[in-house]
Amino acid sequence: MKILMPSIVDPTSHRGGAGTVTRGFLSVLRQPPLCASIDTLVVEGGSPARQRLRRFASLARSLFSDLPAKVGFSYTRSFRERVRAKIREEDPSLVLINGADLLWILDEVPPTIPCVLLAHNLEHELFRSQIESLRCIRGLFRSFLERDCARLKAFELEGMERVGNIVFLSHADADAALRVSSQRNVAVFPPMFADASRSLPREVGKDRMLHLGFLANLDWWPNRQGLRWFLRRVLPGCPDVQLHVFGEGAVRAARGHPRVVPHGFVTDLREVWSQCDVMICPIRSGGGVNIKVAESLYNGMPILATPFSLKGYQLEGGPGIVCLESAYDWCRYLRSQHARDLRNCRIPEGVRRSFSAREHAPRVQAFFEAVVSARRTRWRHS
């Protein structure tokens, strides 16, 4: 099977959750018996400064465009021409649209070629959460953002109706989309990991100090907000806790805290698991599912998380998984013996296996084969 994938991220280099999900998904499609050949077209990137400038430009253009600002970021003449040229040259069996921002690509795909959307989250819900987090923004600008969010919702839901075939990462997102229309071919697959899982590789500490780990892309605003909440509301009340922060932007986000060790981005996650007793997931806003929850559990690491962090996973509790909401509850738990006992917990094999690429590969490949087969049958009889 030949697949063309226009993508919001470069799966070979992106360090956030979208890149992790995409890499796991592509690894499944490339496995036998499907053995898909996948050609990726990535939205133009550039330096962080250039990307910020492009975001502001797309926000300004949205005042005079039918497209919402988030969609306008990728809707450039050069990218549209690249998509058209690649479809003409390759004649793919299927187009995999990696991210709902790119649903405008449906206008560029011939009706004989089926499309599948990989929906990392519901973009309009993510945007709404971001607007609600900007409490300092009021007046006309806030009204403009809310109107743009409404346009994004209309664009996204209409695009989902047109694409027909959608892969979601959680049943929560799938159910929210299907409430608007049930006339879609939908599959739900959680984040998947193809490398061998590493079950509790760390040496459990015997001292009083509890070593917590936070693994996240700190250039992503929900992660920064979650870290700030923990540093301001939780850590000061827990004298026997040290926090290790791993990921892009960690040094900048955690600078100046005496009981915080910023490690920055690491290429080998064994560095993370070997230095931490428990992973924390303090996320309180955003959208979709928390990818680092899945990655930590897959690798056998116990976690302490907010209910928001576990949204979409149906993992409210169980061996090695503690879910608490308020800063007071987090402080009380981390000062207790229960937190020391948590580092000895083993994640159930069934939980770890639920994030295994090997576990989901047959269903993923069958979904894609059925999509291509249905389109061929439809055009043969039309």
RAVEN-V899592 format. One record per residue. N is the residue number from 0. RES is the residue in three letters. SS is DSSP state (2 for helix, 1 for strand, 0 for the rest). PHI is phi in whole degrees, 0 to 359 (none if undefined). D_LAST is the distance of its C-alpha to the last C-alpha in Angstrom with 1 decimal. Layout:
N/RES/SS/PHI/D_LAST
N/RES/SS/PHI/D_LAST
//
This chain:
0/MET/0/none/22.9
1/LYS/1/256/23.5
2/ILE/1/242/23.9
3/LEU/1/258/24.8
4/MET/1/238/27.0
5/PRO/1/292/28.3
6/SER/1/222/31.3
7/ILE/0/285/34.0
8/VAL/0/226/36.5
9/ASP/0/273/37.4
10/PRO/0/294/37.1
11/THR/0/278/39.8
12/SER/0/225/42.5
13/HIS/0/294/41.8
14/ARG/0/259/44.6
15/GLY/0/262/43.3
16/GLY/2/297/41.1
17/ALA/2/298/37.8
18/GLY/2/294/38.7
19/THR/2/297/39.8
20/VAL/2/298/36.6
21/THR/2/297/34.4
22/ARG/2/298/36.5
23/GLY/2/297/36.3
24/PHE/2/292/32.5
25/LEU/2/293/32.0
26/SER/2/298/34.5
27/VAL/2/291/32.4
28/LEU/2/293/29.2
29/ARG/2/276/31.3
30/GLN/0/289/32.8
31/PRO/0/290/31.8
32/PRO/0/272/29.6
33/LEU/0/291/27.1
34/CYS/0/50/29.4
35/ALA/0/293/27.2
36/SER/1/263/28.3
37/ILE/1/239/28.6
38/ASP/1/253/29.2
39/THR/1/257/30.9
40/LEU/1/244/31.2
41/VAL/1/259/34.0
42/VAL/0/303/34.9
43/GLU/0/307/38.0
44/GLY/0/257/41.1
45/GLY/0/105/44.7
46/SER/0/292/48.0
47/PRO/2/305/48.4
48/ALA/2/294/50.2
49/ARG/2/293/47.4
50/GLN/2/294/44.8
51/ARG/2/298/47.0
52/LEU/2/297/47.3
53/ARG/2/294/43.5
54/ARG/2/295/43.1
55/PHE/2/297/45.7
56/ALA/2/296/44.0
57/SER/2/292/40.6
58/LEU/2/295/42.5
59/ALA/2/292/44.1
60/ARG/2/295/40.9
61/SER/2/295/39.2
62/LEU/2/296/41.7
63/PHE/2/240/40.0
64/SER/0/234/36.4
65/ASP/0/282/33.4
66/LEU/0/270/33.2
67/PRO/0/294/35.5
68/ALA/2/301/38.1
69/LYS/2/297/36.9
70/VAL/2/284/33.5
71/GLY/2/299/35.2
72/PHE/0/301/37.1
73/SER/0/263/34.1
74/TYR/0/275/32.4
75/THR/0/251/34.3
76/ARG/2/299/33.5
77/SER/2/295/34.3
78/PHE/2/289/32.2
79/ARG/2/299/29.1
80/GLU/2/293/29.7
81/ARG/2/296/30.1
82/VAL/2/297/26.8
83/ARG/2/300/25.0
84/ALA/2/297/27.0
85/LYS/2/293/26.4
86/ILE/2/295/22.6
87/ARG/2/296/22.8
88/GLU/2/287/25.4
89/GLU/2/266/24.1
90/ASP/0/46/20.3
91/PRO/0/291/20.5
92/SER/0/289/18.4
93/LEU/1/201/19.1
94/VAL/1/251/21.2
95/LEU/1/259/24.0
96/ILE/1/272/25.5
97/ASN/1/267/29.1
98/GLY/0/119/30.5
99/ALA/2/293/29.3
100/ASP/2/304/31.2
101/LEU/2/261/28.5
102/LEU/2/295/25.5
103/TRP/2/296/25.6
104/ILE/2/297/24.1
105/LEU/2/305/20.6
106/ASP/2/290/21.0
107/GLU/2/261/21.4
108/VAL/0/261/18.5
109/PRO/0/300/15.3
110/PRO/0/295/12.2
111/THR/0/281/11.1
112/ILE/0/257/14.5
113/PRO/1/287/15.2
114/CYS/1/234/18.6
115/VAL/1/231/21.4
116/LEU/1/260/24.5
117/LEU/1/265/27.8
118/ALA/1/268/29.8
119/HIS/0/292/33.5
120/ASN/0/194/34.5
121/LEU/0/271/33.8
122/GLU/2/299/34.9
123/HIS/2/290/36.0
124/GLU/2/289/38.2
125/LEU/2/297/39.7
126/PHE/2/295/40.5
127/ARG/2/298/42.0
128/SER/2/298/44.2
129/GLN/2/293/45.4
130/ILE/2/297/46.3
131/GLU/2/295/48.2
132/SER/2/283/50.1
133/LEU/0/270/51.4
134/ARG/0/293/54.1
135/CYS/0/281/56.0
136/ILE/0/271/53.2
137/ARG/0/221/53.7
138/GLY/2/72/53.5
139/LEU/2/296/51.1
140/PHE/2/293/49.7
141/ARG/2/295/48.9
142/SER/2/298/47.2
143/PHE/2/297/45.2
144/LEU/2/296/44.1
145/GLU/2/293/43.1
146/ARG/2/295/41.0
147/ASP/2/294/39.3
148/CYS/2/295/38.7
149/ALA/2/296/37.0
150/ARG/2/294/34.8
151/LEU/2/296/34.0
152/LYS/2/298/33.1
153/ALA/2/298/30.7
154/PHE/2/298/29.1
155/GLU/2/294/28.8
156/LEU/2/291/27.4
157/GLU/2/294/24.8
158/GLY/2/296/23.8
159/MET/2/296/23.6
160/GLU/2/296/21.3
161/ARG/2/286/18.9
162/VAL/2/291/19.2
163/GLY/0/79/18.5
164/ASN/1/253/20.0
165/ILE/1/225/23.8
166/VAL/1/251/26.8
167/PHE/1/253/30.1
168/LEU/0/268/33.6
169/SER/0/210/34.9
170/HIS/2/293/34.0
171/ALA/2/297/36.0
172/ASP/2/294/33.7
173/ALA/2/297/30.6
174/ASP/2/296/32.1
175/ALA/2/296/33.1
176/ALA/2/289/29.6
177/LEU/2/286/28.0
178/ARG/0/296/30.6
179/VAL/0/279/28.8
180/SER/0/205/25.3
181/SER/0/262/24.3
182/GLN/0/273/20.5
183/ARG/0/222/20.6
184/ASN/1/267/20.4
185/VAL/1/240/24.1
186/ALA/1/230/26.5
187/VAL/1/238/30.2
188/PHE/0/227/32.2
189/PRO/0/287/35.8
190/PRO/0/306/37.3
191/MET/0/237/37.5
192/PHE/1/234/40.3
193/ALA/0/263/40.2
194/ASP/0/286/43.9
195/ALA/0/295/46.4
196/SER/0/290/47.6
197/ARG/0/247/51.4
198/SER/0/277/53.1
199/LEU/0/45/56.1
200/PRO/0/282/57.4
201/ARG/0/281/60.0
202/GLU/0/267/63.6
203/VAL/0/290/64.2
204/GLY/0/291/67.1
205/LYS/0/253/70.3
206/ASP/0/279/71.8
207/ARG/0/287/71.6
208/MET/0/294/69.2
209/LEU/1/258/65.6
210/HIS/1/262/63.2
211/LEU/1/263/60.0
212/GLY/1/236/57.0
213/PHE/1/234/54.5
214/LEU/1/251/51.6
215/ALA/0/194/49.4
216/ASN/0/276/48.4
217/LEU/0/281/51.0
218/ASP/0/277/49.3
219/TRP/0/264/46.8
220/TRP/2/301/48.4
221/PRO/2/297/47.9
222/ASN/2/291/49.7
223/ARG/2/296/52.6
224/GLN/2/297/53.0
225/GLY/2/297/53.1
226/LEU/2/295/55.7
227/ARG/2/301/57.8
228/TRP/2/302/57.8
229/PHE/2/294/59.0
230/LEU/2/293/61.6
231/ARG/2/272/63.1
232/ARG/2/255/62.8
233/VAL/2/247/62.9
234/LEU/2/303/64.6
235/PRO/2/302/67.9
236/GLY/2/269/68.5
237/CYS/0/231/67.9
238/PRO/0/293/70.8
239/ASP/0/259/69.9
240/VAL/1/236/66.4
241/GLN/1/239/65.2
242/LEU/1/250/61.8
243/HIS/1/255/60.0
244/VAL/1/248/57.2
245/PHE/1/241/54.7
246/GLY/0/131/51.9
247/GLU/0/303/51.2
248/GLY/0/81/53.7
249/ALA/2/295/55.9
250/VAL/2/298/59.1
251/ARG/2/291/58.8
252/ALA/2/285/57.7
253/ALA/0/247/60.4
254/ARG/0/294/63.3
255/GLY/0/90/66.8
256/HIS/0/260/66.5
257/PRO/0/296/69.2
258/ARG/0/251/67.4
259/VAL/1/239/64.0
260/VAL/1/249/63.2
261/PRO/1/276/60.4
262/HIS/1/261/58.9
263/GLY/1/75/56.1
264/PHE/0/285/53.0
265/VAL/0/237/53.3
266/THR/0/275/51.1
267/ASP/0/244/52.1
268/LEU/0/291/51.7
269/ARG/2/299/54.5
270/GLU/2/297/56.8
271/VAL/2/289/55.6
272/TRP/2/297/55.8
273/SER/2/285/59.2
274/GLN/2/255/60.8
275/CYS/0/237/59.6
276/ASP/0/274/60.4
277/VAL/1/218/57.7
278/MET/1/267/54.8
279/ILE/1/250/54.5
280/CYS/1/226/51.5
281/PRO/0/268/53.0
282/ILE/0/290/49.8
283/ARG/0/231/49.9
284/SER/0/204/47.1
285/GLY/0/123/43.8
286/GLY/0/204/40.3
287/GLY/0/70/38.1
288/VAL/0/246/40.0
289/ASN/0/276/43.1
290/ILE/2/291/42.3
291/LYS/2/289/45.9
292/VAL/2/300/46.3
293/ALA/2/298/43.8
294/GLU/2/294/45.3
295/SER/2/295/48.8
296/LEU/2/294/48.0
297/TYR/2/301/46.0
298/ASN/0/268/49.2
299/GLY/0/81/51.5
300/MET/0/268/53.1
301/PRO/0/293/54.4
302/ILE/1/226/53.5
303/LEU/1/242/54.9
304/ALA/1/220/52.3
305/THR/0/280/51.8
306/PRO/0/303/49.4
307/PHE/0/298/47.1
308/SER/0/297/47.0
309/LEU/0/267/45.6
310/LYS/0/303/43.0
311/GLY/0/94/39.7
312/TYR/0/257/41.3
313/GLN/0/55/43.0
314/LEU/0/234/46.2
315/GLU/0/295/48.8
316/GLY/0/179/51.5
317/GLY/1/135/52.5
318/PRO/0/304/54.4
319/GLY/0/80/54.7
320/ILE/1/231/52.8
321/VAL/1/243/54.8
322/CYS/1/241/53.3
323/LEU/0/224/55.7
324/GLU/0/263/55.2
325/SER/0/277/58.5
326/ALA/2/299/60.7
327/TYR/2/299/63.6
328/ASP/2/294/61.8
329/TRP/2/298/60.8
330/CYS/2/299/64.5
331/ARG/2/298/65.9
332/TYR/2/293/63.6
333/LEU/2/292/64.2
334/ARG/0/274/68.0
335/SER/0/266/67.8
336/GLN/2/291/68.1
337/HIS/2/303/64.6
338/ALA/2/293/63.2
339/ARG/2/291/65.3
340/ASP/2/290/64.1
341/LEU/2/299/60.5
342/ARG/0/292/60.8
343/ASN/0/267/61.4
344/CYS/0/287/58.3
345/ARG/0/255/55.6
346/ILE/0/289/51.9
347/PRO/0/305/50.4
348/GLU/2/302/48.4
349/GLY/2/296/45.4
350/VAL/2/293/45.4
351/ARG/2/297/45.5
352/ARG/2/294/42.8
353/SER/0/293/40.4
354/PHE/0/249/40.2
355/SER/1/273/39.9
356/ALA/2/300/36.9
357/ARG/2/298/37.3
358/GLU/2/295/37.0
359/HIS/2/261/33.6
360/ALA/2/305/32.1
361/PRO/2/300/30.2
362/ARG/2/289/28.5
363/VAL/2/298/27.7
364/GLN/2/295/26.1
365/ALA/2/296/24.2
366/PHE/2/299/22.8
367/PHE/2/291/21.6
368/GLU/2/297/20.2
369/ALA/2/293/18.2
370/VAL/2/298/16.8
371/VAL/2/294/15.6
372/SER/2/296/14.3
373/ALA/2/296/12.3
374/ARG/2/292/10.6
375/ARG/2/298/10.0
376/THR/2/296/8.7
377/ARG/2/299/6.2
378/TRP/2/283/5.0
379/ARG/2/290/5.7
380/HIS/0/261/3.8
381/SER/0/268/0.0
//
